[in-house]
Amino acid sequence: MLAIAEVDQALARLDADRGEIAANLAELEHHPGVRFLDEVPPTGVSAARWAAARARLDRLWAELRMFEGVVAQAHRIRARPGVPELTELLRYRRAHELLHSTPCDLAAATGAVTEYQRAITEKTA
């Protein structure tokens, strides 16, 4: 089991990671090449390649939103009085590991995040 200070450090690292990821994605979205391809759609082979690249970029944004939800929930657990239950932390850790795997198995990560959120929602209801 992690000590409270270790949990706080881990949450601070996750917050910093979230900020860096969001800044990098925003920078990529504002890149002149990306903006051009969004505004002037290519044709032929280029269109297919851009569609695949745009889908991957959109998936990264979706994964960031899931990551933000998991981190926010971890903050809510940490804010509770007492020590969070081990099962909650294990569900959180599984979701976190799946979201950070390379390549990310989006279906597995989504399932883990959903399971984690359901368990937390049931506990707080």
N, C-alpha and C positions, 0 to 999 in steps of 0.2 A: 504494500500500500504506500502511496506517495505521501510525503509530509505536506502539510498545508503550504509551506514556503515553496516546495517543488511544484505544487499545483499552480500557485500564483505565478511562478516563473514560466511554467509551460503555457499558461494562458496569455501572459505578456508576449511570449514568442509567437504564439498563434495570432495575436492581434497585430503584431508587426508583420508577420507573413501575409496576413490578409491585406494590409495596407500596401505592401510591395506588389502583391499579385494584382490588386485592383489598379494601382498606378501603371503597371506594365501593360495590362490589358487596355486601359484608357489610352496610353501612349500609342499602342498598336492601332487602335480604332481611329486615332487622329492622324496616323501616318498618311502622307499625301497619296501614296500608292493605293492604300486601302480605300481612302475616300474617293479616289478616281474610279476604282473598280466598282464601288457601290453606286456612284452617280452615272457612270457610263458603262453599262453592262457589256462585257465582252461577248464574242460570238464563237461558235465552233468549239474546238478543243480547249481554248482558253476559257470559254464559258463553263465547261464541265469542270475544269481544274479550279476555277474561282468558286464555283458552287460548293465543291468539296472543301476548299479552304475556309469559306465563309461558314459552312456548317461546323467545322472544327472550332472556329473562333466562337461561334454562338454556343457550342457545347462547353467551352472553357468558361464563358460567362455563367452558364447554368451551374457548372461545378463550383464556381466561386460562390454563387448564391447558396448552394447546399452547404459549402464549407462555412459560410457566415452563419447559417442557421445552427449548425452543430456547435460552433464556437459560442454563439449567443446562449445556447442551451447549457453549455458547460459553465458559462458565467452565472447563469441562474442557479444551477446546482451548487456552485461554489458559494453563492450568496446565502444559501439556506443555513440556518443555525445547525450546528452539529456537523458530523462527518457524513458526506454523501454515501449512499449505499454502493457497495462494490459492483453489483450488477449494472447500475447506471453508468459507472465509470468504465466498465468493460464494454458495454454497448457503445458508449461514446468513443472509446479507443478503437474499436473495430471500424466504426464509421470513418473515423479520422484516418486510419491506416489505408482503408480502401480509397478514400478521396485523394490520398497522397501517393498512391501506387502509380508506377509508370509502366505501361500505360494504364490509365484509370479505367477499371471495369465499371462503366457508368451504371449498368443494371444492378450489379452487386452493391455498389456504393449507395445507390438510391434506395435499395432494399434495406440496407443497414441503417441509413439515416431515418427512413420511415419507421423501422422497428424501434429505434431509439426514441424518436419523437412520440410514437404511440405509447411507449412505456412511461415516458415522462408525463404525457398528457393524462394518462389514466391515474398516475400517482397524485397529480395536482388537482384532479377533478373531485 
